[in-house]
Amino acid sequence: MKKNQWTCKQKICFIFEIFPRHAMPLKKLRHIRQMNSRSVRELHAFLSAHLEKIASMMDLLQKAHDHWIVYGKKDKIIMETDTYDFNEALDVLASHGFNKDDYILRVEYERKWGML
């Protein structure tokens, strides 16, 4: 969206999945018939690293902009704002090595007035 867009208001929503569907350790767990301490430790290591990655992304976004609504759901953490451009947020995350597989981004546009 253009920086000085007068006709639309955008709302961005970052969704961080605590248990990502594409994660290899979680897929392996579904096929294990009998759990053992090694598989639990592997899951612990994976989840610790993954949650640290989510916390780092949240820190970066909150340093870049201070008007976020942050809340948790059953298996995800959600950050929303309507006062920050999503392109700037993506640039911040990309400059620190995060890519689009690390989060889900939803952008909604609302018409302010008149016709587009």
Sine and cosine of phi, psi and omega as CSV:
sin_phi,cos_phi,sin_psi,cos_psi,sin_omega,cos_omega
0.00,0.00,0.60,-0.80,0.02,-1.00
-0.92,0.38,0.54,-0.84,-0.08,-1.00
-0.86,0.51,-0.72,0.70,-0.06,-1.00
-0.98,-0.18,0.77,0.64,-0.01,-1.00
-0.98,0.21,0.91,-0.42,-0.07,-1.00
-1.00,-0.07,-0.29,0.96,-0.12,-0.99
-0.99,-0.11,-0.30,0.96,-0.06,-1.00
-0.79,-0.62,0.50,-0.87,0.12,-0.99
-0.89,-0.46,0.77,-0.64,-0.03,-1.00
-0.96,-0.29,0.58,-0.81,0.08,-1.00
-0.86,-0.51,0.83,-0.56,0.01,-1.00
-0.95,-0.32,0.55,-0.84,-0.05,-1.00
-0.66,-0.75,0.92,-0.40,0.11,-0.99
-1.00,-0.08,0.76,-0.65,0.03,-1.00
-0.89,-0.46,0.83,-0.55,0.04,-1.00
-0.93,-0.36,0.92,-0.39,-0.02,-1.00
-0.98,0.18,0.80,-0.60,0.03,-1.00
-0.95,0.32,-0.63,0.78,0.05,-1.00
-0.90,-0.44,0.99,0.12,-0.05,-1.00
-0.90,0.44,0.65,-0.76,-0.06,-1.00
-0.92,0.39,-0.50,0.86,-0.08,-1.00
-1.00,0.05,0.05,1.00,-0.08,-1.00
-0.96,0.26,0.77,-0.64,-0.04,-1.00
-0.89,0.45,-0.71,0.71,-0.01,-1.00
-0.87,0.49,-0.54,0.84,0.01,-1.00
-0.95,0.30,-0.57,0.82,0.05,-1.00
-0.92,0.38,-0.63,0.78,0.01,-1.00
-0.90,0.43,-0.59,0.81,-0.03,-1.00
-0.89,0.45,-0.54,0.84,-0.01,-1.00
-0.91,0.41,-0.42,0.91,-0.07,-1.00
-0.99,-0.15,-0.03,1.00,0.02,-1.00
-0.99,0.13,0.83,-0.56,-0.02,-1.00
-0.98,0.22,-0.60,0.80,-0.02,-1.00
-0.74,-0.67,0.85,-0.52,0.00,-1.00
-0.96,0.29,0.52,-0.85,0.11,-0.99
-0.68,-0.73,0.09,-1.00,-0.07,-1.00
-0.90,0.43,-0.54,0.84,0.01,-1.00
-0.90,0.43,-0.70,0.71,-0.01,-1.00
-0.92,0.39,-0.56,0.83,0.06,-1.00
-0.92,0.38,-0.64,0.77,0.03,-1.00
-0.92,0.39,-0.61,0.80,0.07,-1.00
-0.90,0.44,-0.67,0.74,0.04,-1.00
-0.90,0.43,-0.66,0.75,0.03,-1.00
-0.87,0.50,-0.72,0.70,-0.01,-1.00
-0.89,0.45,-0.68,0.73,0.01,-1.00
-0.89,0.45,-0.76,0.65,-0.04,-1.00
-0.91,0.41,-0.60,0.80,0.04,-1.00
-0.88,0.48,-0.73,0.68,0.01,-1.00
-0.91,0.42,-0.65,0.76,-0.02,-1.00
-0.92,0.39,-0.68,0.73,0.02,-1.00
-0.93,0.37,-0.55,0.84,0.08,-1.00
-0.91,0.42,-0.62,0.79,0.05,-1.00
-0.89,0.45,-0.70,0.72,0.04,-1.00
-0.88,0.48,-0.71,0.71,0.00,-1.00
-0.88,0.47,-0.63,0.78,0.03,-1.00
-0.90,0.43,-0.68,0.73,0.03,-1.00
-0.90,0.44,-0.66,0.75,0.02,-1.00
-0.89,0.46,-0.68,0.73,0.03,-1.00
-0.86,0.51,-0.71,0.70,-0.01,-1.00
-0.88,0.47,-0.71,0.70,-0.01,-1.00
-0.92,0.40,-0.61,0.79,0.01,-1.00
-0.96,0.28,-0.46,0.89,0.10,-0.99
-0.95,0.30,-0.57,0.82,-0.02,-1.00
-0.97,0.26,-0.49,0.87,-0.06,-1.00
-0.46,-0.89,0.64,-0.77,-0.13,-0.99
-0.95,-0.32,0.13,0.99,-0.02,-1.00
-0.93,-0.36,0.91,0.42,0.02,-1.00
-0.96,-0.29,0.58,-0.82,0.22,-0.98
-0.97,-0.23,0.86,-0.51,-0.06,-1.00
-0.86,-0.50,0.78,-0.63,0.05,-1.00
-0.50,-0.87,0.29,-0.96,-0.02,-1.00
-0.91,-0.41,0.52,-0.86,0.13,-0.99
-0.89,-0.46,-0.13,-0.99,-0.08,-1.00
-0.80,0.60,-0.73,0.69,-0.10,-1.00
-0.72,-0.69,0.41,0.91,-0.01,-1.00
-0.43,-0.90,0.34,-0.94,0.10,-0.99
-0.89,-0.45,0.72,-0.70,-0.11,-0.99
-0.84,-0.55,0.72,-0.69,0.09,-1.00
-0.85,-0.53,0.79,-0.61,-0.02,-1.00
-0.76,-0.66,0.52,-0.85,0.14,-0.99
-0.36,-0.93,0.41,-0.91,0.11,-0.99
-0.83,-0.56,0.30,0.95,-0.03,-1.00
-0.84,-0.54,0.33,0.94,-0.04,-1.00
-0.62,-0.78,0.68,-0.73,-0.04,-1.00
-0.98,0.22,0.73,-0.69,-0.07,-1.00
-0.92,0.40,-0.48,0.88,0.03,-1.00
-0.90,0.44,-0.63,0.78,0.05,-1.00
-0.92,0.40,-0.65,0.76,0.03,-1.00
-0.89,0.45,-0.68,0.74,0.03,-1.00
-0.90,0.43,-0.62,0.79,0.04,-1.00
-0.90,0.44,-0.65,0.76,0.03,-1.00
-0.88,0.47,-0.73,0.68,-0.02,-1.00
-0.92,0.39,-0.67,0.74,-0.02,-1.00
-0.91,0.41,-0.58,0.81,-0.01,-1.00
-0.93,0.37,-0.28,0.96,0.04,-1.00
-0.96,-0.28,0.25,0.97,0.14,-0.99
1.00,0.01,0.15,0.99,0.04,-1.00
-1.00,-0.01,0.55,-0.83,0.01,-1.00
-0.83,-0.56,0.02,-1.00,-0.12,-0.99
-0.92,0.38,-0.23,0.97,0.06,-1.00
-0.98,0.18,-0.20,0.98,-0.04,-1.00
-1.00,0.07,-0.20,0.98,-0.06,-1.00
-0.42,-0.91,0.20,-0.98,0.15,-0.99
-0.90,-0.43,0.77,-0.64,0.00,-1.00
-0.90,-0.43,0.78,-0.62,0.11,-0.99
-0.86,-0.51,0.73,-0.68,0.02,-1.00
-0.83,-0.55,0.80,-0.60,0.05,-1.00
-0.89,-0.45,0.65,-0.76,0.04,-1.00
-0.92,-0.38,0.68,-0.74,0.06,-1.00
-0.83,-0.56,0.77,-0.64,0.01,-1.00
-0.95,0.31,0.76,-0.65,0.00,-1.00
-0.98,0.19,-0.75,0.67,-0.03,-1.00
-0.30,-0.95,0.30,-0.95,0.11,-0.99
0.89,0.46,-0.35,-0.94,-0.02,-1.00
-0.96,-0.29,0.51,-0.86,0.04,-1.00
-1.00,0.08,0.00,0.00,0.00,0.00
